Amino acid sequence: MTRKPVLVLWSFVLAGGLLAACEDSFIDPFANDEKYYTLFGYLDESKNFQPGSLHSVRVVPIARTPQDITSTFDPNALIDAKVVSIDLDTGQEVRWAHTLQRLADGTYGHVFQARLFVAAGATYRLEVRRSDGIVARADTRVPITTSVTPVAQEPVLTNGAMRQEVLLPGVRSLWDVDIVYSIGDSICFQGTPFNVAYGRVGTATDAGWRLTVNLTDDIRELEQRLGTTDWRLCSIGIRTRIMDSAWAPPGGEFDPVTLALPASLSNVENGYGYFGSVGLLQTTWPFSADNGRLLGH
């Protein structure tokens, strides 16, 4: 897990020192800010199908001084926080376990993890509870993906390369994409899926999320992977994780990790950062025999 930005109010501390030097009635600008933690994490529906996988959230206490943790013996290695998630539809509460994880820059971070089944359409509340009763919380509703039916345009052959434009109606933003090719025999009986990783590709539009499938490049990659061209392309599909609707700010692209920044979009009450959810979309669309022949399959 990469390290996320931490709120450090150096400018406020400096300004406070100057004010205190000028007048006796100094008011600490930090005292009543009512922001206690910065957090970043999400619930991932795809983990339902990954035995042993855990959901994670990074929690950073907001303080006047930097919270860099340089060793497991550092005073900041201790955190006054308990994390629970609550299914607001059923009332089920799950306690998240604390771990101190080494980050990419060599410092450590407070990460809380839990194993739980994530239900599409359900609303979950994450609470970070301090020993004095103060609570930071965030709610997220897991996207329902079963209503998303991809609209695949007729493939286009340009300069010897075949591509296909696909629209995911109503989808505002997604996390990453695997294009799934179902490969079978001459009658496509019990096709075998093969994934080609695309990463986070495409563009948000008023109609939904648009992306381009590079058919020719993908087929050549599969031929190399399989070591043969003796197979038939039965269907094409997509496997992606769709981000909850509150996660995609209007007006263009963004990097999801920037939501941990204190000044960015946040859904945390009494804190900063973002706690969201992603739903799993897996679906296919047919591929004509004529187009298959153009691709050699």
C-alpha positions in Angstrom: 0.0 0.0 0.0 1.5 3.4 -1.0 1.8 6.2 1.4 -1.0 8.8 1.3 -0.7 12.5 2.0 -1.0 13.6 5.7 -2.4 16.8 7.0 0.3 18.9 8.7 -0.7 22.4 9.7 2.7 24.0 9.7 1.3 27.3 8.3 -1.2 27.4 11.1 1.4 26.7 13.8 3.7 29.4 12.4 0.8 31.9 12.2 -0.3 31.0 15.7 3.2 31.6 17.1 3.3 35.1 15.5 -0.2 35.9 16.8 0.7 34.7 20.3 3.7 37.0 20.3 1.5 40.0 19.5 -1.4 39.5 21.8 -2.2 37.6 25.0 -5.7 36.4 23.9 -4.3 33.9 21.3 -6.9 31.4 20.0 -5.4 28.1 18.8 -6.8 27.7 15.2 -6.4 23.9 15.6 -8.4 23.5 18.8 -11.9 23.5 17.4 -11.4 22.3 13.9 -13.3 19.2 14.7 -11.3 17.1 12.3 -9.6 14.2 14.0 -8.5 11.6 11.4 -7.6 11.4 7.7 -8.5 8.1 6.2 -8.5 6.4 2.8 -9.9 3.0 1.9 -12.8 1.2 0.2 -14.9 -1.9 0.2 -14.4 -4.1 -2.8 -17.1 -6.4 -4.0 -14.6 -8.5 -5.9 -13.0 -9.6 -2.7 -16.1 -11.8 -2.1 -14.6 -14.1 -4.7 -11.0 -14.0 -3.3 -10.8 -16.3 -0.3 -8.7 -14.9 2.5 -8.5 -11.3 1.0 -9.1 -8.4 3.4 -10.6 -4.9 3.0 -8.2 -2.2 4.2 -8.4 1.4 5.4 -5.5 3.7 6.2 -6.1 5.9 9.2 -3.9 8.9 10.2 -4.6 10.9 13.4 -4.6 14.7 12.7 -2.0 16.4 14.9 0.0 19.6 15.1 3.2 17.7 14.4 4.2 15.3 11.6 2.9 11.8 12.1 5.8 10.0 10.3 6.4 6.6 12.0 10.0 5.7 11.5 10.0 2.4 13.5 7.7 0.1 15.4 9.1 1.6 18.6 8.1 5.2 17.6 5.6 6.8 19.9 3.4 7.4 16.9 3.3 3.6 16.3 0.4 3.6 18.8 -3.0 5.0 17.7 -6.0 5.9 19.8 -8.5 4.5 17.4 -10.9 1.5 17.0 -12.4 0.9 13.6 -15.7 -0.8 12.9 -18.0 -1.1 9.8 -21.7 -1.3 10.1 -24.1 -2.6 7.5 -26.9 0.0 7.8 -29.4 -2.3 6.3 -28.9 -5.2 8.7 -27.2 -3.6 11.7 -24.3 -6.1 11.5 -21.1 -4.6 13.0 -17.6 -5.8 12.1 -14.4 -4.9 14.1 -11.4 -4.1 12.0 -8.0 -5.3 13.2 -5.1 -2.8 13.5 -1.8 -3.5 11.7 1.3 -1.3 11.4 2.4 -1.6 7.8 5.7 -0.5 6.2 5.1 2.0 3.4 7.0 2.5 0.2 9.1 5.3 1.6 10.3 3.1 4.6 8.0 4.7 7.2 5.0 2.9 8.7 1.3 3.5 8.5 -1.8 2.6 10.6 -3.8 0.2 8.5 -7.0 -1.5 9.7 -8.3 -4.6 7.9 -11.4 -6.8 8.0 -12.9 -9.7 6.2 -16.6 -9.2 5.3 -19.0 -10.0 2.6 -19.9 -6.9 0.6 -23.5 -6.8 -0.8 -24.3 -4.8 -3.9 -26.7 -2.0 -3.1 -26.0 -2.1 0.6 -24.9 1.0 2.6 -22.0 0.6 5.0 -20.8 3.1 7.6 -17.1 3.1 8.7 -16.5 4.5 12.2 -13.1 5.5 13.6 -13.7 5.7 17.4 -11.4 7.5 19.8 -11.2 6.5 23.5 -12.8 9.9 24.6 -15.9 9.1 22.5 -15.1 11.2 19.5 -16.0 9.4 16.2 -15.1 10.1 12.6 -17.4 8.3 10.1 -18.1 7.9 6.5 -21.0 6.1 4.6 -20.8 4.4 1.2 -23.3 2.6 -0.9 -21.9 -0.3 -3.0 -22.8 0.1 -6.7 -25.3 -2.2 -8.3 -23.7 -3.5 -11.5 -26.3 -6.0 -12.7 -28.2 -3.3 -14.5 -25.2 -2.3 -16.6 -25.5 -3.7 -20.1 -22.5 -2.8 -22.3 -23.3 -1.4 -25.7 -20.7 -2.7 -28.1 -20.4 -1.0 -31.5 -19.6 -2.9 -34.7 -15.8 -3.4 -34.8 -13.9 -1.1 -37.2 -10.9 -2.2 -39.3 -8.4 0.6 -39.8 -4.9 0.3 -41.1 -5.0 -3.5 -40.6 -6.0 -3.2 -36.9 -9.5 -4.0 -35.6 -11.0 -2.0 -32.7 -14.3 -1.9 -31.0 -15.9 1.0 -29.1 -17.9 0.0 -26.0 -20.2 2.1 -23.8 -21.0 1.2 -20.2 -24.3 3.2 -19.8 -24.7 5.2 -16.6 -21.2 4.4 -15.3 -19.5 7.6 -14.0 -16.2 6.1 -13.2 -14.4 2.8 -12.9 -11.2 1.5 -11.3 -9.6 -0.9 -13.8 -10.5 -3.1 -16.7 -9.8 -6.6 -17.9 -11.1 -7.5 -21.3 -12.2 -11.2 -21.2 -12.0 -13.3 -24.4 -13.9 -16.6 -24.4 -12.0 -19.1 -26.5 -13.5 -22.4 -27.6 -13.7 -25.1 -30.3 -15.5 -24.8 -33.6 -18.9 -24.7 -31.9 -17.8 -22.7 -28.9 -18.8 -25.4 -26.4 -17.6 -24.5 -22.9 -15.4 -21.6 -23.9 -12.4 -20.8 -21.7 -11.9 -17.2 -20.5 -8.6 -15.4 -21.0 -8.1 -11.9 -19.5 -6.1 -9.1 -21.0 -5.3 -6.4 -18.5 -6.1 -2.8 -19.6 -5.8 -0.8 -16.4 -7.9 2.3 -15.9 -8.8 3.2 -19.4 -11.6 5.1 -21.1 -13.5 8.4 -20.7 -16.5 9.6 -18.8 -19.3 10.9 -20.9 -22.9 12.0 -20.3 -24.1 8.6 -21.5 -21.6 6.6 -19.4 -18.1 5.3 -19.6 -16.6 4.8 -23.1 -13.5 2.7 -23.9 -11.8 1.1 -26.9 -11.1 -2.6 -27.2 -7.9 -3.2 -29.2 -9.0 -6.5 -30.8 -6.1 -7.2 -33.1 -3.4 -6.5 -30.5 -5.2 -8.6 -27.9 -5.7 -11.6 -30.2 -2.0 -11.5 -31.1 -1.1 -11.5 -27.4 -3.4 -14.5 -26.8 -1.8 -16.3 -29.7 1.6 -15.9 -28.1 0.3 -16.9 -24.7 -1.4 -20.0 -26.0 1.3 -20.9 -28.5 -1.3 -21.8 -31.2 -3.8 -20.1 -33.5 -6.1 -23.2 -33.6 -9.0 -21.8 -31.6 -12.2 -19.8 -32.1 -13.2 -16.5 -30.5 -16.6 -17.1 -29.0 -17.4 -13.9 -27.2 -15.8 -10.8 -25.6 -16.6 -9.4 -22.3 -15.4 -7.1 -19.5 -14.4 -7.5 -15.9 -14.1 -4.2 -14.1 -14.7 -2.6 -10.7 -17.2 0.3 -10.8 -16.7 3.1 -8.3 -19.6 4.3 -6.2 -21.3 7.4 -7.6 -20.1 9.8 -4.9 -16.5 9.0 -5.8 -16.3 10.6 -9.2 -16.3 14.4 -9.0 -17.8 16.1 -12.0 -15.6 17.7 -14.6 -13.0 15.2 -15.7 -10.3 12.7 -14.8 -8.7 12.2 -11.4 -6.5 9.9 -9.6 -8.5 8.0 -6.9 -5.7 8.2 -4.3 -5.9 12.0 -4.4 -9.1 11.7 -2.4 -6.9 11.2 0.7 -5.8 14.8 0.4 -7.4 17.1 3.1 -8.4 19.7 0.5 -9.9 17.2 -2.0 -13.4 15.6 -2.2 -14.2 14.0 1.2 -17.1 12.1 2.7 -15.7 11.9 6.2 -17.5 13.5 9.0 -15.1 14.8 11.6 -12.2 14.1 9.3 -10.6 14.2 5.9 -10.1 11.7 3.1 -12.6 9.3 1.5 -14.0 5.9 2.3 -15.9 4.5 -0.7 -16.8 1.2 -2.4 -16.4 -0.5 -5.7 -18.8 -3.0 -7.3 -17.8 -5.9 -9.6 -19.1 -5.9 -13.2 -18.6 -9.1 -15.2 -20.5 -9.4 -18.5 -19.9 -10.5 -22.1 -21.2 -9.7 -25.6 -21.3 -11.8 -28.7 -18.7 -11.6 -31.4 -19.7 -12.5 -35.0 -18.1 -15.3 -36.9 -17.4 -12.9 -39.8 -15.4 -10.6 -37.5 -13.7 -13.6 -36.0 -12.5 -14.7 -39.5 -11.1 -11.2 -40.1 -9.0 -11.7 -37.0 -8.1 -15.2 -38.0 -10.3 -16.9 -35.4 
